[in-house]
């Protein structure tokens, strides 16, 4: 985000010595001094930008931490979110993903390996379709498959697809795993499907995630691709903590 002029001036003033206390100067005079400092020392602009960016990063991190604490129960125990791994596991991994995300497809076998190596991990799947209409259709179909007790089958088939998903390919895959596709289409409009997607968007934004895949492992936010070894280290840390 580009810093606004008022924010830039404020940060510049923080780096600029004033001959008189700031409260004794008019707003116009303060702006003049800040602009004069910028003209005399252009490098101060980069320093001011760095200050603003750090403040924004700190604020975002604080918001993410607050969301993690206030929404922990929703993240780990949302009855409207599919669960994999060991349902009674002592550590929960929450994954935000998009079926058309290449990194999510690369992460899928890493998640599977983590679950194979540690049988006490529980996974909460958060459908977060952010890569277009095909992704939204795929997410809706996967969530609708719960009505036929086939979420896991369709989820793994979709995340393992080798091509970009759209309506036609999603329905072809759904039929291939044995789903009643007519019922599936009807169930895609169920209110709990939209509720899951809305909650995923709200949580992801509040946690500061900007892309998929993103994980919450114990008390740690993990944006981006991560391998099984790193996941297991975070799981062990959460368990020890």
N, C-alpha and C positions, 0 to 999 in steps of 0.2 A: 504494500500500500504506500502510495506517495504521501509524504508528510504534508499537512496543510501549512499555509504561510504562518498563521498564528502559532502553531506548534513549533515551526522552525525558528521563528523569532524568539519564542520563549526559551528554546534550547540554546539558541545563540547567546541570549542574554545571560544564561547560566555560565557561559564560558567567557563572558566579557566583563572586565572590571569597570565599574562605574565610578565617576568622580563624586557623585552624591548618592545617597540612599535611593533605591528605586521608588519608594513611596513619596519622595519629594519631587519626582519628575512627572511630567504629563505623559499621557499615552503616546502623543505624537513625538515627543522628545525621545522616549524610550525606543520607538520604532526607528527614528533617525539614527540613534546610537547603534542599534543593532545592524542596520543596513550599512552604516559606515564601517563597522567592524568587519562585515562580510566583504566589502570592497577592499579594505586594507589587508585582509587575511583570508583569501578564498578557501583555504584549507579548513577554516572553522565551520564551513557548511557541512563538510563530510563528518566532522566531529559531532555537529548538531544532529545530523541525520542518524548517526550511530546511536546517539542518546535516545532519540525518539523510537528507533527500532527496538532498542533494548527494553524501553518502557513498555512498548506494545507486546513484546514477547513475554515479559514478566507478567503483564496483565492477563494475557491469554493463558499462561501456565497456571496462574492463580485461579482463573475461571475453570479450567479443566480439572484442577485438583478439587475445587469445590463441587463440581458436577460429579466427579468420581465418588466423593464422600456422600453427597446427598442422594445420588441415584444408584448407589451400589446394589440395593435390593432389586430395583428394576432391571439393572444390567444382568444380574445373576439369576433372578428368580421370576422373570416375566413369564406368566403362564401362556402368553401369546407368542413365545419364541421357541422354535424347535431346539431340542437338546440331543447331543450325541455323546459318544464316549461312555463313561461310567456315570449313569444318572445320579448315583450316590457318591460321586467322587469328592475328595476333600479339597481340591483346588479347581476353580472354574476358569476356563479360558473363553473369552467372548470374542468372536470374529465378525468384523464388518466386511462384507465382500460384495462383489458384482460378478455375475457369471461371464460377462464379456471382458473382464479384466485379465490380461495375460499374467500379471504377477499373482493374481488370486489362483489361477490355474497352476502356477508353479508352486504356490504355497500349499495346495491341497495335499500332495503326497507328503509334505513335511508335517502337516497336521496329522495325517494318518500314521506316520512313523512315530510321532510323539505319543499318540494314543496306544500304539502297539508296544512301545517301550515303557510306558507308565500307565498301568491299568487303573489308576486312581484319579484320573483327570476327567473332568466333565467339560463339555464344549457347548456353548450357547451360540447358535447361528443367528446373526442379524443380517437379514437381507437389506442391502443398501444399494439399489440400482441407480447409478449416477452416470452411466455411459450411453444413454439413449433409450429409445422406445423398445428396442429388442431386449435390453436389460430389464426394463420394467415388466415386460411381458413374461420373461423367464422367471423373475422373482415372484410375480403373482401366481404363475403356474405351480412353482415349487411349494408355495405356501398353501395353495388350494389342494395340493396333493395330500395334505394332512387329513382331509375328510375321507380319503381312501386308505389311510395309514400307509402311505407310500412316499412320504417326504424324503426319507433317506435315499431311497432308490432313485428318485428323480433328481435330487440334489447332486448325488455323486455322478450321475449320467450327464447332467448339465455342466458341472464344473470340469468334467473330463472331456467335454466336446472339443474337437480339434478345429472348429471353424466358428466364425461369429454367429451368434444366435439371433434369430428373428422369430416371428410368429410361426412360420412354417416349420423351421427346424426344431423349435421347442415342442410343437405338437407331434412331430414325427418321433422325436426322442421319447416323449411321454407315452405314445402308443407302443413304442418299442419295449418299454419297461413294464407294460401290461396295464396301464391306466385306462379307465373309461374316459375318453377324451371329451365326450359330450358333457358328462357330469363335471369334468375338470373345468371346462369353459364356464359353466354356470357357477361353480364354486369360486372362481377367480374374482367374482364381484361381491363376495361375502364381506361384511363390514370388518371382520377381524383381519382380513388380508390388508386392507388399507390402513387399519390401525397399526399393524406391525410396521409397515413402511413409514408411516408418519413418525412413529416412535424412534425408529432407526435414524431418520434424518435429524430429529431433534437431539438425540443423544450424541450422534457423531459431530454435529456442529458445536454443541456445548463442550465436548471433549477436545475440540480443536483439531479433529481429524480432517484432512484435506483430500484424501484419496483412499483407494482400496489396494491391497487389504490393510486393515488396521485391527489391532488386537488390544484387549484389556486382559492382562495376565496377573491375577492377584491384585495388587495395588499399583501395578505399573501400566502406563500407556505405551503401546508399541506401534507406532505408525510405520507402515511399509512392510516389505517382504522380510521374513525371518525364517531361519532354518530350524530343524527339529532340535539340534543341540542347544541353540540359544533359547528356544521355547522351554526346554526341559530345565535349563539353568534358572530361568525365571519362575518356573513351577516349583522347583526345589526351594528357591528363595522365599516364595509365597508360603510354602508349607512350613519352613523353618520360622518364618515371621509370625 
